[in-house]
Each structure stands twice: as structure tokens, then as C-alpha cells.
């Protein structure tokens, strides 16, 4: 969900929020996700996963060697993977940086979401 927030995909944030709630994540924690660095609600492994998600999603600062070394344990425990190509395409559409991006997507109400 953090990647969706960074990419400003409101539809993705909505779907991912609902999925997290359905899986039993407290709404207080879901609401705190955008400001996870300042929240006491996230455990050390969650913070590491969020740091990695941000580093692989944002152009800067990127994944440092130090972060990559710390991730080896997390990758084994959780199978952390980089953001999907669709996330990056959504971000590109939002920023209008890609000329050949697919047409905007409409949700079931007919509202353009990306």
C-alpha cells in the first residue's frame, strides 16, 4: 500500500486499504502508513520493508549498499520484492512522464482513477 501512496494511485490505496483491513490490520495502523517513520505502530521488520519499498519506488535515494545488506534477512523471512511494473506505469501516467502510457482506467462507477 505504501507504494500505491507514493505513486498517488487513489484506486490502489483504496483497494489495498480494504485488503489490509480484511486481513485484520487495525485501521489506526493503515491510517499511519503514510507517516510510518513517525509512528510507533510499526515493528522493526515492517520498517525495514517500508524503507525498501520506498527506496525501490522513488528515483532518489535508491537502494543503498547498506540497505541491501540489511535486507538479506527480510528477503528470506518475507519474500520482499520490488514494486510491480504496473505501479511504475501508474506513477508515470500520474506524472505524465510517459507518452505511450495506456489510456486512463475507469473504475466500476466510471470515474477515471489513473
Residue pairs with C-beta under 8 A, 6 or more apart in sequence:
1 12
1 13
1 16
1 17
1 20
1 30
1 33
2 33
2 34
2 36
2 50
2 53
2 54
2 57
3 53
3 57
3 83
3 87
4 12
4 13
4 16
4 87
5 13
5 33
5 34
6 54
6 57
6 58
6 91
7 57
7 87
7 88
7 90
7 91
7 94
8 91
8 94
9 87
9 90
9 91
9 94
9 113
9 114
10 113
11 105
11 107
11 113
11 114
12 87
12 90
17 30
20 30
21 27
21 30
26 41
28 41
29 39
29 41
29 42
32 39
32 41
32 42
33 50
36 42
36 46
36 47
36 50
37 47
42 50
45 74
45 77
45 78
48 70
48 71
48 74
49 74
49 78
49 80
51 67
52 63
52 67
52 71
52 74
52 80
53 80
53 83
55 61
55 62
55 63
55 64
55 67
56 63
56 82
56 83
57 83
57 87
57 88
57 91
71 80
74 80
89 98
89 101
89 102
90 114
92 98
92 101
93 101
93 102
93 104
93 114
94 114
104 112
104 113
104 114
105 112
105 113
105 114
106 112
106 113
107 113
